[in-house]
């Protein structure tokens, strides 16, 4: 009874608090106290209607971003019911008991104008303007009060004045090698030139850039603060004369270049101890604490230092990266110290500690797939990090998941489960011909894998899939990565099917052909170009091309085999498939981004096959595609599924795909972000199918066949995980819905689709 009474008291108290939320929120304020209700506006006026420099506006907003009580969007919008303030002003705080606990949970102390200190904020804005070349700029503020004089918001007024550009730059005198290098690096930059806007952040960035270049040319002990700038605005009014200098207090060790001396690598056991086994290698001395398993050539292949060569910090970074990429060490430390017997020489000591050779993992998570399936997943993994002593990794993963489909047209009985077992053996080197170009900056990998997977769609079928493959992953440079799979063999077998599924297959032999048991021998190549052009522009371009069955078909043809060709008594598929995707990210301001994507794909079956396997065909719709429609609910082309087959999803695939997406992403509060988007696309058939009229790709109907939708979403981005919810609104369906005009959705309600997913859509 006491517990029930407490619950009733809690509910009653909360109800009273909400009802009384309109009561005074300034009752306990002092005579001179004023409650801060947020920023009314930031009024920025530029000189002669000039555009404000990039980043300055966001810096100003950050300087005044103080959240008021019950903030919704700081510092502009508040929740309508300030419960915490009402409790502070109208409740007493009992010393103990339930009411004391409730008070502490609900109360919020008022944020006062005196806490915000707007006079300090305006000084901060003045400093921001000075740092960005607006030396005549000024900021002021005004308290805006309403009916209650104890409450006020703040109106900030900012006048930037004219911007001061750099008029002239005086470099260092060319009296020594160091000064010559500094001048040379500075001149190759894009900022230190007449006409550039004076900006302390840009000057600091130039110091860092110059210092990094020097440290890669032997000046290991040089630091950015050793470069100084003198600015004079009196020589030419409204412009800055700039002079670069080297500080007077620079230590002697920072003024001379160094060469690499001795290189010693110490490999420690995971449990410590052992005895030292010393070997001289082409990359210095290797000290291995034995007993431990390590191939002698593994470590030298990761060391970028060369004895006698100019010391470079870049070599330190490359060595650290390569050793880390092996995945066999839990600690890597590189120490550099001057050689006491040789002038201007740095000795290198590398300490590595083995990680535990075996690792077991158990993960319970939520999985989200590109086909809009979401559900709990379980994975048990076992990994041997150093199987043969050369960094080889053997991993075994047992996975299981239960999934249901998100979106308006989901079907409760269309849930599925999947179990799979995958074994992968990875080598940290390319077991491939030497003619394949590769970068020595990164560790390249050879992977051999075996997989068995069972997929159960209880309303339709149960299918098993087996595959084995060998692939190579390597980088040409820091922007380009490649994956070549010279051999992949997949075997799919339809174990059983329901009467409903069989009836669907009987109505369309082409679709049934794509589901038949078959071998898929493939060769595949993937290319990815990922680069940040600058902090505001990011680009990612990838393409994949794959073929299946051509090698086996050619062998059979040479041997005179005609007709359908088989592998182990089962027909094998023969097709070619390619797809490409371009994603462009453009920063608008602060953390506001405009992200767009274009994706195109095509597949064609020939020779030993009449259709592309179902698993290799394209589809649209879903959480990562056209979000106004459920996966496989649109297409191919203007084909409309008969009423009795809606939610079957088997015939709404194609052999050509086009998608276009654009999304505006913006912050809301803390880890909560928002987005508005527009999606368009469809799939088509490259071959005519009489049972799917309107499905073939035609230039005359291409634009009309594009399904389009818009919508908005929320993202909870906590770093390691992004949980995303998108509400899509259909605009146009490619088939006749009975409605005239481009907007042809049957009703607004039927045009909605909600998707819950993990990660960003692209």
C-alpha positions in Angstrom: 0.0 0.0 0.0 2.8 2.4 0.8 4.4 1.8 -2.7 1.0 2.4 -4.3 0.5 5.6 -2.3 3.9 6.9 -3.4 3.1 6.2 -7.0 -0.2 8.0 -6.7 1.5 10.9 -4.9 4.0 11.1 -7.7 1.4 11.1 -10.4 -0.7 13.7 -8.6 2.3 15.9 -7.9 3.5 15.8 -11.6 -0.1 16.6 -12.7 -0.2 19.6 -10.4 3.2 20.8 -11.5 2.2 20.7 -15.2 -1.0 22.4 -14.5 0.7 25.1 -12.5 3.6 25.6 -14.9 2.2 28.9 -16.0 2.7 30.3 -12.5 5.5 32.6 -11.6 9.0 31.6 -12.6 10.6 34.8 -11.2 9.2 34.8 -7.7 12.5 34.1 -5.9 14.7 36.3 -8.0 16.5 39.1 -6.3 15.7 42.8 -6.8 18.4 43.2 -9.5 18.2 39.7 -11.0 16.7 39.3 -14.5 15.9 35.8 -15.9 17.7 35.1 -19.2 15.2 33.8 -21.8 17.6 33.3 -24.7 19.0 35.2 -27.7 16.4 37.4 -29.4 18.5 37.9 -32.5 22.1 38.4 -33.8 22.0 41.3 -36.1 25.1 41.4 -38.2 25.8 44.4 -40.4 28.6 44.3 -42.9 30.5 47.1 -44.5 29.1 48.3 -47.9 27.0 45.1 -48.1 30.0 42.9 -48.3 29.6 39.2 -47.6 31.0 38.2 -44.2 34.0 35.9 -44.3 33.4 32.2 -44.0 33.4 30.9 -40.4 33.1 34.3 -38.8 29.3 34.2 -38.4 29.4 30.7 -36.8 32.2 31.9 -34.4 30.0 34.8 -33.4 27.0 32.5 -32.8 29.2 30.2 -30.7 30.3 33.1 -28.6 26.8 33.9 -27.6 25.4 30.4 -27.4 24.3 30.2 -23.8 21.3 27.9 -23.2 18.4 29.4 -21.2 16.3 27.3 -18.9 14.2 24.6 -20.6 16.1 25.2 -23.9 14.8 23.4 -27.0 17.1 24.8 -29.7 19.9 26.8 -27.9 19.8 29.7 -27.5 16.7 30.7 -29.5 13.8 28.4 -28.6 12.5 27.1 -25.3 10.1 24.5 -24.2 6.7 26.0 -23.4 6.4 24.5 -19.8 9.4 25.6 -17.5 8.6 23.0 -14.9 12.1 23.2 -13.3 11.8 27.0 -12.8 8.3 26.7 -11.4 9.5 24.2 -8.8 12.4 26.4 -7.9 10.2 29.4 -7.4 7.1 27.8 -5.8 8.2 24.7 -3.8 10.1 24.4 -0.6 12.8 21.9 -0.4 12.1 19.4 2.4 15.3 18.1 4.2 14.6 14.4 3.4 12.1 11.9 2.2 10.2 11.4 -1.0 9.3 15.1 -1.5 13.0 16.0 -1.2 13.9 13.4 -3.8 11.2 14.7 -6.1 12.3 18.3 -5.7 15.9 17.5 -6.5 14.8 15.6 -9.6 12.5 18.4 -10.9 14.2 21.7 -9.8 16.2 23.8 -12.2 18.0 27.0 -10.9 17.3 30.0 -13.1 19.9 31.2 -15.6 20.2 34.9 -15.1 21.5 37.7 -17.3 24.3 38.2 -14.8 25.3 34.5 -15.5 25.4 35.1 -19.2 27.5 38.3 -18.9 26.6 39.8 -22.3 29.2 42.5 -21.9 31.9 39.7 -21.9 30.2 38.1 -24.9 30.5 41.3 -26.9 34.1 41.6 -26.0 34.6 38.1 -27.3 32.9 39.1 -30.5 35.2 42.1 -30.8 38.2 39.8 -30.5 36.7 37.4 -33.1 36.4 40.4 -35.5 39.9 41.5 -34.9 41.3 38.0 -35.4 39.5 37.8 -38.8 40.6 41.2 -40.1 37.7 43.3 -39.1 39.7 45.8 -37.0 37.0 48.5 -37.1 34.2 46.1 -36.1 32.3 46.4 -32.9 29.6 44.5 -31.0 26.9 45.7 -28.6 23.9 44.3 -26.9 20.4 45.2 -25.7 18.1 43.6 -23.2 14.7 43.0 -24.6 12.1 42.8 -21.9 8.4 41.9 -22.3 5.4 42.2 -19.9 7.4 40.8 -17.1 10.4 43.2 -16.4 12.1 40.3 -14.5 12.6 38.4 -17.9 14.7 39.5 -20.8 16.2 38.1 -24.0 19.4 39.6 -25.5 19.6 41.3 -28.9 23.2 41.3 -30.1 24.2 43.9 -32.8 27.5 43.3 -34.7 29.0 45.8 -37.2 31.9 44.3 -39.0 33.4 47.3 -40.7 35.7 46.9 -43.7 37.9 43.9 -43.8 41.7 44.4 -43.8 43.6 42.5 -46.6 47.3 41.7 -46.6 49.1 44.4 -48.6 52.7 43.1 -48.6 54.6 40.2 -47.1 58.2 40.4 -46.1 59.8 36.9 -45.9 62.9 35.8 -44.1 66.3 36.8 -45.4 67.9 34.0 -47.5 70.9 33.7 -45.2 70.8 30.0 -44.3 69.3 26.8 -45.3 66.5 26.9 -42.7 65.3 30.4 -43.8 65.5 29.3 -47.4 63.2 26.3 -46.7 60.7 28.4 -44.7 60.4 30.9 -47.5 60.1 28.2 -50.1 57.3 26.4 -48.3 55.5 29.6 -47.5 55.5 30.7 -51.1 54.0 27.4 -52.2 51.0 27.9 -50.0 47.8 29.7 -51.0 47.3 32.1 -48.1 50.5 34.2 -47.6 49.9 36.3 -50.7 48.9 40.0 -51.1 45.1 40.4 -51.2 44.4 37.6 -48.7 42.2 38.6 -45.8 44.1 39.0 -42.5 43.1 36.1 -40.3 45.0 34.8 -37.2 43.6 31.3 -37.7 45.0 31.2 -41.2 48.3 32.5 -40.0 48.5 29.8 -37.4 47.5 27.2 -39.9 50.4 28.4 -42.1 52.8 28.1 -39.2 51.7 24.5 -38.7 52.0 23.7 -42.4 55.5 25.2 -42.6 56.6 23.4 -39.4 55.3 20.0 -40.7 57.2 20.5 -43.9 60.4 21.3 -42.0 60.0 18.3 -39.7 59.8 16.1 -42.8 63.1 17.6 -43.9 65.1 16.8 -40.8 64.2 19.7 -38.5 62.6 17.3 -36.0 62.7 19.7 -33.0 61.2 22.7 -34.8 57.9 24.0 -33.4 55.1 26.3 -34.9 55.6 28.9 -32.1 59.2 29.5 -33.4 57.6 31.4 -36.4 56.3 34.9 -35.6 54.4 37.5 -37.6 54.6 41.2 -37.2 51.5 43.1 -38.6 51.4 46.8 -39.3 48.3 48.7 -40.4 49.8 52.2 -40.4 51.9 51.9 -43.6 48.9 51.6 -45.9 45.6 52.6 -44.3 43.0 49.8 -44.4 45.6 47.2 -45.3 48.2 45.0 -43.4 51.9 44.9 -44.0 53.1 41.5 -42.8 56.6 40.4 -41.8 57.7 36.9 -41.0 60.4 36.3 -38.4 62.0 33.4 -36.5 61.8 33.8 -32.7 64.9 34.8 -30.8 64.6 32.1 -28.2 64.7 29.1 -30.6 67.1 26.4 -29.2 70.0 25.3 -31.2 68.7 21.8 -31.7 65.7 23.2 -33.6 67.9 25.1 -36.1 69.7 22.2 -37.7 68.5 19.2 -39.7 69.1 15.6 -38.5 69.7 12.3 -40.2 68.4 8.9 -39.1 70.9 6.9 -37.1 70.5 3.4 -35.6 67.1 1.7 -35.7 66.2 -0.8 -33.0 62.9 -2.6 -32.8 62.0 -4.4 -29.6 59.0 -6.9 -29.8 57.8 -7.8 -26.3 55.7 -10.8 -25.3 52.1 -10.2 -24.3 52.8 -11.6 -20.8 56.2 -9.9 -20.5 59.5 -11.6 -19.7 61.3 -14.0 -22.0 64.8 -13.9 -23.4 66.1 -11.6 -26.1 66.7 -13.0 -29.6 68.6 -10.4 -31.6 68.7 -10.3 -35.4 70.2 -7.7 -37.8 67.8 -6.9 -40.6 67.7 -4.5 -43.6 65.9 -2.0 -41.4 68.1 -2.1 -38.3 68.3 -4.4 -35.3 65.3 -6.6 -34.3 65.1 -7.7 -30.7 62.4 -10.3 -30.2 61.5 -11.5 -26.7 61.2 -15.2 -27.0 59.5 -17.6 -26.9 57.1 -15.9 -29.3 56.0 -16.5 -32.9 57.2 -13.9 -35.4 58.4 -14.1 -39.0 61.7 -12.2 -39.3 60.7 -10.3 -42.4 57.4 -9.0 -41.0 58.7 -6.1 -38.9 61.3 -4.8 -41.5 58.6 -4.5 -44.1 56.7 -2.1 -41.8 59.6 0.2 -41.0 59.8 3.3 -43.2 63.1 4.7 -41.6 66.4 4.3 -43.5 69.7 4.7 -41.7 71.6 7.7 -43.0 68.6 9.2 -44.7 67.2 12.7 -43.7 65.0 12.1 -40.7 61.3 12.6 -41.4 58.3 12.7 -39.1 56.3 11.2 -42.0 58.4 8.1 -41.7 57.4 7.9 -38.0 53.7 8.1 -38.9 54.0 5.5 -41.7 55.8 3.1 -39.4 53.2 3.6 -36.7 50.4 3.1 -39.2 51.8 -0.1 -40.8 52.5 -1.8 -37.5 49.0 -0.9 -36.2 47.4 -2.3 -39.4 48.9 -5.7 -38.7 46.5 -6.0 -35.8 48.8 -8.1 -33.7 50.1 -5.5 -31.2 48.3 -3.8 -28.3 50.9 -1.2 -27.8 53.4 0.6 -30.2 55.7 3.3 -29.1 58.4 5.1 -31.2 61.1 7.0 -29.3 63.6 9.3 -30.9 66.8 10.6 -29.2 70.0 12.3 -30.3 73.0 10.2 -30.9 75.7 11.3 -28.4 78.5 10.0 -30.7 77.4 11.6 -34.0 76.4 15.2 -34.5 72.9 15.9 -36.0 71.9 12.2 -35.8 68.7 10.8 -34.3 68.5 7.2 -33.2 65.1 5.4 -33.3 63.8 2.9 -30.8 60.5 1.1 -31.6 58.8 -0.8 -28.8 55.9 -3.2 -29.8 54.0 -5.4 -27.4 52.1 -8.4 -28.7 48.3 -8.5 -28.2 46.7 -11.7 -26.9 46.8 -14.2 -29.8 43.2 -15.4 -29.3 40.2 -13.2 -29.0 36.6 -14.2 -28.5 33.7 -11.8 -28.9 30.0 -11.9 -28.4 27.9 -9.1 -29.8 24.1 -8.5 -29.4 23.0 -5.6 -31.6 20.4 -4.2 -33.9 21.1 -4.7 -37.6 19.9 -2.5 -40.4 20.3 -3.4 -44.0 19.9 -1.5 -47.2 16.8 -3.4 -48.0 15.0 -1.9 -45.0 15.2 -5.0 -42.8 15.7 -4.2 -39.1 16.0 -6.5 -36.1 18.1 -7.9 -33.4 21.3 -9.7 -34.3 23.8 -12.0 -32.5 27.4 -12.6 -33.5 29.9 -14.9 -31.9 33.5 -14.5 -33.2 36.8 -16.2 -32.6 40.0 -14.7 -34.0 43.6 -15.8 -34.0 45.6 -12.7 -34.6 49.0 -14.2 -35.5 48.3 -17.7 -36.9 51.6 -18.4 -38.6 53.8 -15.7 -37.0 53.4 -13.3 -40.0 50.4 -11.3 -38.9 48.0 -13.8 -40.4 44.4 -13.6 -39.0 42.0 -16.5 -38.9 38.5 -15.5 -37.9 35.4 -17.6 -37.4 32.1 -15.8 -37.1 28.7 -17.3 -36.3 25.8 -14.9 -36.9 22.1 -15.0 -36.4 19.4 -12.4 -36.9 15.7 -12.0 -36.8 14.5 -9.2 -39.1 11.3 -7.4 -39.9 10.8 -4.8 -42.6 10.2 -1.1 -42.0 8.1 1.1 -44.2 4.4 1.7 -44.9 3.9 -1.5 -46.9 5.6 -3.9 -44.4 3.9 -7.1 -43.7 4.0 -8.8 -40.2 4.2 -12.3 -41.6 7.0 -11.3 -43.9 9.6 -11.4 -41.1 12.6 -13.6 -41.6 15.6 -15.1 -39.8 19.1 -15.8 -41.1 22.0 -17.8 -39.7 25.4 -18.0 -41.2 29.0 -19.2 -40.5 32.0 -17.5 -42.1 35.6 -18.4 -41.9 38.3 -15.9 -43.2 42.0 -16.3 -43.4 43.8 -12.9 -44.0 47.4 -12.3 -44.9 48.9 -8.8 -44.4 50.5 -8.9 -47.8 49.5 -9.5 -51.4 50.0 -13.1 -52.4 49.7 -11.9 -56.0 51.8 -11.1 -59.0 54.3 -8.2 -58.6 52.8 -6.2 -61.5 49.8 -5.2 -59.4 50.6 -1.6 -58.3 50.5 -1.1 -54.6 51.4 1.5 -52.0 54.1 0.9 -49.4 52.4 3.4 -47.0 49.8 0.9 -46.0 49.5 -2.8 -45.3 47.9 -4.7 -48.2 45.8 -7.8 -47.5 45.0 -11.1 -49.1 41.8 -12.7 -47.8 40.4 -16.2 -48.3 36.9 -16.9 -47.1 34.3 -19.6 -46.8 30.7 -19.0 -46.0 27.4 -20.8 -45.6 24.2 -19.0 -45.0 20.6 -20.0 -44.5 17.8 -17.6 -45.2 14.2 -18.3 -44.1 11.3 -16.3 -45.4 8.5 -18.3 -43.6 5.7 -17.0 -45.9 7.6 -17.9 -49.1 10.8 -20.0 -49.1 13.9 -21.2 -47.4 17.2 -20.8 -49.3 20.8 -21.9 -48.6 23.9 -20.2 -50.0 27.5 -21.4 -50.0 30.4 -19.3 -51.3 34.2 -19.3 -51.3 36.5 -16.5 -52.5 39.9 -15.0 -52.6 40.4 -11.3 -52.7 43.1 -8.7 -52.6 42.8 -5.3 -50.8 45.5 -2.7 -51.6 45.9 1.1 -51.9 47.7 3.0 -54.6 47.8 6.1 -52.5 46.0 7.7 -49.5 42.9 8.5 -51.7 42.5 5.3 -53.8 41.7 1.8 -52.5 41.2 -1.3 -54.6 39.7 -4.7 -54.1 40.2 -7.5 -56.6 38.4 -10.8 -56.2 39.9 -13.0 -59.0 37.8 -16.0 -57.8 34.4 -16.2 -56.1 32.2 -19.3 -56.4 28.6 -19.1 -55.0 26.1 -21.9 -54.9 22.5 -21.1 -54.2 19.9 -23.8 -53.6 16.2 -23.3 -53.0 15.5 -25.8 -50.2 11.7 -25.6 -50.1 8.9 -23.1 -51.0 5.3 -22.5 -50.1 2.3 -22.8 -52.5 2.0 -19.1 -52.6 5.6 -18.7 -53.7 5.2 -21.5 -56.3 2.1 -19.8 -57.8 4.0 -16.6 -58.1 6.9 -18.4 -59.9 4.5 -20.3 -62.2 3.1 -17.0 -63.4 6.5 -15.6 -64.4 9.1 -18.1 -65.7 11.7 -15.4 -66.0 11.6 -14.7 -62.3 11.5 -18.4 -61.5 14.6 -18.8 -63.6 16.5 -16.3 -61.4 15.6 -18.4 -58.3 16.7 -21.8 -59.5 19.6 -23.7 -57.9 22.8 -22.6 -59.7 26.5 -21.9 -59.4 27.7 -18.4 -59.8 31.5 -18.3 -60.5 32.6 -14.6 -60.4 35.5 -12.2 -60.9 35.1 -8.8 -59.4 37.0 -5.5 -59.0 36.1 -2.5 -56.9 37.6 0.9 -56.9 37.1 3.7 -54.3 38.3 7.3 -54.5 37.7 9.1 -51.1 39.1 12.5 -50.6 38.5 15.7 -48.7 39.2 18.4 -51.3 39.1 20.9 -48.4 37.3 21.0 -45.0 34.1 22.0 -46.7 34.1 19.7 -49.7 34.2 15.9 -49.5 33.9 13.5 -52.4 33.6 9.7 -52.6 33.4 7.9 -55.9 33.3 4.1 -56.2 32.6 1.6 -58.9 32.4 -2.1 -59.1 32.5 -4.4 -62.1 32.0 -8.1 -62.0 31.4 -11.0 -64.4 30.2 -14.5 -63.9 30.6 -17.7 -65.8 32.7 -16.5 -68.8 35.8 -18.5 -68.0 33.9 -21.8 -67.6 31.8 -21.1 -70.6 34.9 -20.4 -72.7 36.5 -23.7 -71.6 33.3 -25.6 -72.5 33.2 -23.9 -75.9 36.9 -24.7 -76.6 36.1 -28.3 -75.8 33.1 -28.3 -78.1 30.4 -28.5 -75.5 27.1 -27.0 -76.9 23.8 -26.2 -75.2 23.4 -25.5 -71.5 26.7 -26.0 -69.6 26.9 -27.3 -66.0 29.3 -27.3 -63.2 29.1 -30.5 -61.0 25.8 -31.3 -62.7 24.2 -27.9 -61.9 23.9 -25.0 -64.4 26.1 -22.0 -63.8 25.1 -18.4 -64.3 26.7 -16.2 -66.9 26.4 -12.4 -66.8 28.2 -9.1 -66.5 27.4 -6.4 -64.0 28.6 -2.9 -63.2 27.6 -0.2 -60.8 29.0 3.2 -59.8 28.1 5.8 -57.1 29.2 9.4 -56.5 28.6 11.0 -53.1 29.4 14.7 -52.7 29.4 16.4 -49.3 29.3 20.2 -49.2 29.5 22.1 -45.9 27.2 25.1 -45.9 28.1 26.5 -42.5 29.2 25.1 -39.2 27.7 21.6 -39.0 25.2 22.1 -41.8 25.8 19.9 -44.8 24.3 19.3 -48.2 24.9 15.7 -49.3 24.0 14.4 -52.7 24.3 11.0 -54.3 24.0 9.6 -57.9 24.1 5.8 -58.4 23.8 3.9 -61.6 24.0 0.1 -62.2 23.4 -2.4 -65.1 23.5 -6.2 -65.4 23.1 -8.4 -68.4 22.8 -12.2 -68.7 23.8 -14.1 -71.8 25.3 -17.3 -73.0 24.6 -20.0 -70.4 21.8 -18.0 -68.6 18.7 -16.2 -69.7 18.3 -14.1 -66.6 20.5 -12.5 -64.0 20.3 -14.4 -60.6 17.8 -12.8 -58.3 20.5 -12.0 -55.7 22.4 -10.0 -58.3 19.5 -7.9 -59.6 18.8 -4.3 -58.6 15.9 -2.8 -56.5 15.0 0.5 -55.1 13.1 1.8 -52.1 13.8 1.4 -48.4 15.8 3.1 -45.7 18.9 3.7 -47.9 17.2 4.4 -51.2 13.9 6.1 -52.1 12.6 6.5 -48.6 9.0 7.3 -49.5 8.6 3.7 -50.6 9.2 0.3 -49.1 12.0 -1.9 -50.5 11.1 -3.5 -53.9 7.7 -1.7 -54.0 8.6 0.3 -57.1 9.4 -0.8 -60.7 10.6 -2.1 -62.9 9.7 1.0 -65.0 6.0 1.8 -65.0 5.0 -1.8 -64.3 2.3 -2.1 -61.6 2.1 -5.2 -59.5 -1.3 -7.0 -59.6 -3.3 -6.6 -56.4 -2.8 -10.3 -55.5 1.0 -10.0 -55.6 1.5 -6.8 -53.6 4.1 -7.4 -50.9 5.5 -10.3 -52.8 8.5 -8.2 -53.8 9.8 -10.9 -56.2 9.1 -9.3 -59.5 10.0 -5.7 -58.6 13.6 -6.0 -59.4 15.5 -5.1 -62.6 18.7 -5.1 -64.5 19.2 -1.4 -64.7 19.1 1.1 -61.8 19.3 4.8 -61.4 19.0 6.8 -58.1 19.4 10.4 -57.2 19.3 11.7 -53.6 20.0 15.0 -52.0 19.8 15.6 -48.2 20.3 18.7 -46.1 21.7 17.7 -42.6 21.7 20.1 -39.7 22.3 20.0 -35.9 19.4 20.4 -33.5 20.7 19.9 -30.0 23.7 17.9 -28.8 23.8 14.5 -30.5 20.4 15.1 -32.1 20.5 16.0 -35.8 17.9 16.6 -38.4 17.6 16.2 -42.1 15.2 17.0 -45.0 15.7 15.0 -48.2 14.6 14.4 -51.8 14.9 11.0 -53.4 14.3 9.8 -57.0 14.9 6.6 -58.9 13.7 3.3 -60.3 14.9 0.0 -61.8 14.2 -1.1 -65.3 14.6 -4.3 -67.5 17.1 -4.4 -70.3 15.1 -7.2 -71.9 11.4 -7.1 -72.7 9.2 -9.1 -70.3 5.6 -9.6 -71.5 4.4 -10.3 -68.0 5.8 -7.0 -66.7 4.6 -4.4 -69.2 6.3 -1.1 -69.0 9.3 -2.6 -67.3 11.8 -2.1 -70.2 14.2 0.9 -70.1 13.2 3.5 -72.7 14.6 7.0 -73.2 11.2 8.4 -74.1 9.7 7.4 -70.7 12.8 7.6 -68.5 11.9 10.8 -66.6 8.2 9.8 -66.2 9.3 6.4 -64.8 11.3 8.0 -61.9 9.6 7.5 -58.6 10.1 10.6 -56.4 9.6 11.4 -52.8 10.6 13.8 -50.1 10.6 13.8 -46.3 12.4 14.6 -43.1 14.2 12.6 -40.4 16.0 12.7 -37.1 19.4 11.2 -36.3 20.9 10.4 -32.9 24.6 10.5 -33.5 26.6 9.3 -30.5 29.8 8.8 -32.4 30.2 5.0 -32.6 26.5 4.6 -33.5 23.9 6.6 -35.5 20.2 5.7 -35.0 18.1 7.2 -37.8 14.4 7.6 -38.3 13.1 8.9 -41.6 9.6 9.7 -42.6 9.2 9.7 -46.4 6.4 11.3 -48.3 5.7 10.0 -51.8 5.3 12.5 -54.7 5.1 10.5 -57.9 4.6 6.9 -58.7 5.7 5.7 -62.2 2.5 3.9 -63.0 -1.1 5.0 -63.5 -2.8 5.5 -60.1 -5.9 7.1 -61.4 -4.8 10.5 -60.4 -3.9 13.2 -63.0 -0.8 15.4 -62.8 2.7 14.7 -61.5 1.5 14.3 -57.9 -0.4 11.1 -58.4 -0.4 9.5 -54.9 -3.8 8.1 -54.0 -3.9 9.9 -50.7 -1.5 11.6 -48.3 -1.9 8.9 -45.8 -0.9 6.2 -48.3 2.1 8.2 -49.4 3.9 8.0 -46.0 6.6 5.5 -45.2 8.6 5.5 -41.9 12.1 3.8 -41.8 14.1 3.1 -38.7 17.7 2.4 -39.5 21.3 2.3 -38.2 23.8 4.6 -39.8 23.5 7.4 -42.4 21.9 6.5 -45.7 25.0 7.4 -47.8 
